[in-house]
Amino acid sequence: MPFSKKHPPVQPIRDLVKSLAHTAEQPLVPGTSFGVYELQRQIASGGTAAIFEALRAPDNKKVALKILHAHLAADPTFLARFEQEAKIAASLSHPNIVSVYEYGVVDGRHFIVMEYIDGFSLDDAIVKLKTVPCAAAAAIAAKACGALGFAHACNILHRDVKPGNIIVGRTGEVKVTDFGFSRVLDNPNTRLTVHNRVVGTPMYMSPEQIEGGSVTFSTDVFSLGTVLYFLVTGVPPFAGSGALAIMKKIIDGDYAQPRKINRKVPRKFQEIIVQCLERDRSLRYESMAELKSALDGFLMDARVESTEKGIGALVNLFNNAS
């Protein structure tokens, strides 16, 4: 039986499909334009987004452009979380938090425009240096405490504190970034957890995140403790063959003391890390201010003149490492 003449022409439909596919799959590569931004180089790429160093055409300002992966734009949970990240980060004005300038959409691709930091993440530091001197680790963590303490004062919990989300600038600044998993405490509209999935990065999560219990500001204290451990030993405190094995170790509190891995870690610094990693939240530092006080005390005992001196020493090490 011949096709009915009522069927629409085939070619226009094909053209529409091609057009939609082109929009969804348009490659993001350095040297191409994205709205008013020209992509310079890719800084990072994760499961939800890619980050590019970019130039804004009107004023030639260098920015970091975070672009949600095209296939996630149709997922309402990921889309809502991405927009929430932009709104929460934009509401936090602090010298140790990466600034967010804009949130928008170009050809169906959702993006966040952020402050560009010329530097390296703590993940990069470990890859290059293997371990970070304790004084530098304490100085960086003290700055991160300031950022997270400010967020907590605004009733915002980060929930994904990890080495890749702490950046050290070449001029010594420390910036906390990526509030994609953050939430405003007591605000159900920011509880964007995928059904039956925990929120965060397993290796740096707290026991209460894994168990699905209530989270508090001490949740970020635990995660920052895992970052400190990672910096001074070169390995995360909780490691395993997969996410489930890692989560079990976190719940059981199964980790080696830092000095068993690196004998150069002073006992006092080990005590700080261990208190951060307490399974019982009531035994952890009560706040970022309390943890910062302990770190400042350690730096004073170590005769480090200032946090800037400690961070500057790390920047020099990183720059001079082969």
C-alpha positions as CSV (number, residue, x, y, z in Angstrom):
1,M,0.0,0.0,0.0
2,P,1.5,3.4,-0.9
3,F,2.2,5.9,1.8
4,S,-0.6,8.5,2.4
5,K,0.0,11.9,0.9
6,K,-0.8,13.3,4.3
7,H,2.6,12.2,5.6
8,P,5.0,15.1,6.0
9,P,8.0,15.4,3.6
10,V,11.0,13.2,4.8
11,Q,13.7,15.7,4.1
12,P,12.5,18.5,6.5
13,I,12.3,15.9,9.3
14,R,15.8,14.7,8.6
15,D,17.0,18.3,8.6
16,L,15.3,18.9,12.0
17,V,16.9,15.8,13.5
18,K,20.3,16.8,12.2
19,S,19.9,20.3,13.6
20,L,18.9,19.0,17.1
21,A,21.7,16.5,17.1
22,H,24.2,19.2,16.1
23,T,23.0,21.4,19.0
24,A,23.2,18.6,21.5
25,E,26.5,17.1,20.4
26,Q,28.4,20.3,19.3
27,P,32.0,19.5,20.5
28,L,33.5,21.9,23.0
29,V,37.1,22.2,22.0
30,P,39.7,25.0,22.6
31,G,39.6,27.7,19.9
32,T,35.9,27.5,19.4
33,S,33.3,30.0,20.6
34,F,30.6,29.5,23.1
35,G,28.2,32.4,23.1
36,V,30.4,35.5,23.9
37,Y,33.1,33.3,25.3
38,E,36.1,31.8,23.4
39,L,37.3,28.5,24.8
40,Q,41.1,28.6,25.5
41,R,41.8,25.2,27.1
42,Q,40.1,22.5,29.0
43,I,41.0,22.7,32.7
44,A,39.0,19.7,33.9
45,S,36.2,17.3,33.1
46,G,34.0,15.2,35.4
47,G,30.8,13.2,35.4
48,T,28.6,16.2,35.1
49,A,30.5,19.0,33.5
50,A,33.6,20.2,31.7
51,I,35.5,23.3,32.8
52,F,37.3,25.6,30.4
53,E,39.6,28.5,30.6
54,A,37.8,31.1,28.4
55,L,38.0,34.7,27.3
56,R,34.8,36.9,27.4
57,A,34.6,38.7,24.1
58,P,33.3,42.2,25.2
59,D,36.1,42.9,27.7
60,N,38.7,40.1,27.1
61,K,38.3,39.0,30.7
62,K,39.7,35.6,31.5
63,V,37.1,33.3,33.3
64,A,36.5,29.7,34.1
65,L,33.5,28.3,32.2
66,K,31.8,25.3,33.6
67,I,29.5,23.6,31.0
68,L,27.0,20.9,31.9
69,H,27.4,17.8,29.7
70,A,24.8,17.9,26.9
71,H,23.2,14.5,27.8
72,L,22.4,15.7,31.3
73,A,20.4,18.7,30.3
74,A,17.3,16.5,30.0
75,D,17.7,15.2,33.5
76,P,15.7,17.5,35.9
77,T,17.8,16.5,38.9
78,F,21.2,17.2,37.4
79,L,19.8,20.4,35.8
80,A,18.4,21.6,39.1
81,R,21.6,20.8,41.0
82,F,23.7,22.7,38.4
83,E,21.5,25.7,38.7
84,Q,21.5,25.4,42.5
85,E,25.3,25.3,42.5
86,A,25.3,28.6,40.6
87,K,22.8,30.3,42.9
88,I,24.4,29.1,46.1
89,A,28.0,29.9,45.1
90,A,26.9,33.3,43.7
91,S,25.4,34.1,47.1
92,L,28.7,33.5,48.9
93,S,31.1,36.4,48.8
94,H,34.3,35.4,50.5
95,P,38.0,35.7,49.6
96,N,38.5,32.0,49.8
97,I,35.5,30.9,47.8
98,V,35.6,31.0,44.0
99,S,33.2,33.8,42.8
100,V,30.4,33.0,40.4
101,Y,29.5,35.7,37.9
102,E,26.8,34.3,35.7
103,Y,24.5,31.4,34.9
104,G,22.9,30.8,31.5
105,V,22.2,28.7,28.5
106,V,23.8,28.7,25.0
107,D,22.3,26.4,22.3
108,G,20.8,24.2,25.0
109,R,24.0,23.9,26.9
110,H,23.8,25.2,30.5
111,F,26.9,27.0,31.9
112,I,28.3,28.8,34.9
113,V,30.8,31.5,34.6
114,M,33.3,31.6,37.5
115,E,36.4,33.4,38.7
116,Y,39.5,32.1,37.0
117,I,42.3,31.0,39.3
118,D,45.8,30.5,37.8
119,G,47.0,27.7,39.9
120,F,46.5,24.0,40.8
121,S,44.2,21.8,42.8
122,L,45.3,19.8,45.7
123,D,44.8,16.7,43.6
124,D,47.4,18.1,41.1
125,A,49.8,18.8,44.0
126,I,49.7,15.2,45.2
127,V,50.2,13.9,41.6
128,K,53.3,16.1,41.2
129,L,54.8,16.1,44.7
130,K,53.5,12.8,46.2
131,T,53.0,14.5,49.6
132,V,52.6,18.0,50.9
133,P,54.6,19.4,53.9
134,C,52.5,19.4,57.0
135,A,52.9,23.2,57.5
136,A,51.6,23.9,54.0
137,A,48.8,21.4,54.5
138,A,47.8,23.1,57.8
139,A,48.0,26.6,56.2
140,I,45.8,25.6,53.2
141,A,43.3,23.9,55.5
142,A,43.1,27.0,57.7
143,K,42.1,29.0,54.7
144,A,39.6,26.4,53.7
145,C,38.2,26.5,57.2
146,G,37.6,30.2,56.7
147,A,35.7,29.6,53.5
148,L,33.6,26.7,54.8
149,G,33.0,28.5,58.1
150,F,31.6,31.4,56.2
151,A,29.3,29.1,54.2
152,H,28.2,27.5,57.4
153,A,27.4,30.9,58.9
154,C,25.1,31.3,55.9
155,N,23.5,27.9,56.7
156,I,25.1,26.2,53.7
157,L,26.8,22.8,53.9
158,H,29.2,22.0,51.1
159,R,29.0,18.1,51.3
160,D,31.7,17.5,48.7
161,V,35.0,18.8,50.3
162,K,37.8,17.0,48.5
163,P,41.3,17.7,47.1
164,G,40.0,18.5,43.6
165,N,37.7,21.2,45.0
166,I,40.4,23.2,46.8
167,I,42.6,25.3,44.5
168,V,45.9,27.0,45.3
169,G,46.7,30.1,43.1
170,R,50.2,30.8,41.9
171,T,50.2,33.9,44.0
172,G,49.3,32.0,47.2
173,E,45.5,32.4,47.4
174,V,43.4,29.4,48.4
175,K,39.9,28.9,47.0
176,V,37.1,26.4,47.7
177,T,35.0,25.6,44.7
178,D,32.2,23.4,43.4
179,F,29.0,23.8,45.5
180,G,27.2,21.3,43.2
181,F,26.3,19.0,46.1
182,S,25.8,21.7,48.7
183,R,22.5,22.3,50.4
184,V,20.9,24.9,52.6
185,L,20.2,23.2,56.0
186,D,16.6,23.0,56.9
187,N,15.6,23.9,53.3
188,P,13.9,20.8,51.6
189,N,14.2,22.5,48.2
190,T,18.0,22.0,48.2
191,R,17.9,18.3,49.0
192,L,18.6,17.2,45.4
193,T,19.6,13.6,46.1
194,V,19.0,11.0,43.4
195,H,16.7,8.3,44.8
196,N,18.7,5.6,46.7
197,R,22.0,7.3,46.0
198,V,24.3,9.0,48.5
199,V,25.5,12.5,47.6
200,G,29.2,13.3,47.5
201,T,32.5,11.6,46.5
202,P,32.7,8.2,48.4
203,M,36.4,8.5,49.3
204,Y,35.9,11.8,51.2
205,M,32.4,11.3,52.6
206,S,31.4,11.2,56.2
207,P,29.8,8.2,57.8
208,E,26.5,10.0,58.2
209,Q,26.4,10.8,54.5
210,I,26.8,7.2,53.6
211,E,24.2,6.0,56.2
212,G,21.7,8.6,55.0
213,G,21.4,10.2,58.4
214,S,21.2,13.9,59.2
215,V,24.1,16.0,58.1
216,T,25.5,18.9,60.1
217,F,28.5,21.2,59.7
218,S,30.7,18.5,61.3
219,T,30.1,16.6,58.0
220,D,32.4,19.1,56.2
221,V,34.9,18.8,59.1
222,F,35.2,15.1,58.5
223,S,35.7,15.6,54.8
224,L,38.4,18.3,55.4
225,G,40.1,15.8,57.7
226,T,40.3,13.3,54.9
227,V,41.8,16.0,52.7
228,L,44.5,16.7,55.3
229,Y,45.2,13.0,55.6
230,F,45.6,12.7,51.8
231,L,47.9,15.7,51.7
232,V,50.4,14.5,54.2
233,T,50.4,10.8,53.4
234,G,49.8,10.8,49.6
235,V,46.9,8.4,50.0
236,P,43.3,8.8,51.1
237,P,42.5,7.4,54.5
238,F,39.7,5.1,53.2
239,A,40.6,3.2,50.0
240,G,39.3,0.0,48.5
241,S,38.5,-1.9,45.3
242,G,35.2,-0.1,44.8
243,A,32.7,2.4,46.3
244,L,31.1,-0.1,48.6
245,A,34.4,-1.3,50.1
246,I,35.4,2.3,50.7
247,M,32.1,3.1,52.3
248,K,32.3,0.1,54.6
249,K,35.8,1.3,55.8
250,I,34.4,4.8,56.5
251,I,31.5,3.4,58.5
252,D,33.9,1.1,60.4
253,G,36.5,3.8,61.0
254,D,39.0,1.5,59.4
255,Y,42.1,3.5,58.5
256,A,45.8,3.6,59.3
257,Q,47.2,6.4,61.5
258,P,49.0,9.0,59.3
259,R,52.3,8.4,61.0
260,K,52.2,4.7,60.0
261,I,52.4,5.9,56.4
262,N,54.6,9.0,56.8
263,R,56.8,9.2,59.9
264,K,57.4,12.9,59.2
265,V,53.9,13.8,60.3
266,P,54.2,15.4,63.8
267,R,52.1,13.7,66.5
268,K,50.2,16.9,67.2
269,F,49.2,17.2,63.5
270,Q,48.1,13.5,63.5
271,E,45.9,14.2,66.5
272,I,44.2,17.0,64.6
273,I,43.5,14.7,61.7
274,V,42.3,11.9,63.9
275,Q,39.8,14.2,65.7
276,C,38.4,15.3,62.3
277,L,37.9,11.7,61.4
278,E,36.0,10.6,64.5
279,R,33.1,8.3,63.8
280,D,31.2,9.9,66.6
281,R,30.3,13.4,65.5
282,S,30.3,14.6,69.1
283,L,34.0,13.9,69.3
284,R,34.9,15.9,66.2
285,Y,35.7,19.6,66.1
286,E,32.4,21.4,66.7
287,S,33.0,24.0,64.0
288,M,35.4,25.1,61.3
289,A,36.5,27.9,63.7
290,E,37.5,25.3,66.3
291,L,39.5,23.3,63.7
292,K,41.1,26.5,62.4
293,S,42.2,27.3,65.9
294,A,43.9,23.9,66.2
295,L,45.6,24.4,62.9
296,D,46.8,27.9,63.8
297,G,48.2,26.4,67.1
298,F,50.1,23.8,65.1
299,L,51.5,26.4,62.8
300,M,52.6,28.5,65.7
301,D,54.3,25.5,67.4
302,A,56.0,24.8,64.0
303,R,57.2,28.4,63.9
304,V,55.5,29.1,60.6
305,E,55.2,32.9,60.6
306,S,51.9,33.0,58.7
307,T,49.6,30.9,56.6
308,E,50.8,32.8,53.6
309,K,54.4,31.7,54.3
310,G,53.3,28.1,54.4
311,I,51.2,28.3,51.3
312,G,54.0,30.2,49.5
313,A,56.4,27.4,50.3
314,L,54.1,24.9,48.6
315,V,53.7,27.0,45.5
316,N,57.5,27.2,45.2
317,L,57.7,23.5,45.6
318,F,55.1,22.9,42.9
319,N,56.6,25.4,40.5
320,N,60.1,23.9,40.8
321,A,59.1,20.2,40.7
322,S,59.9,18.4,37.5
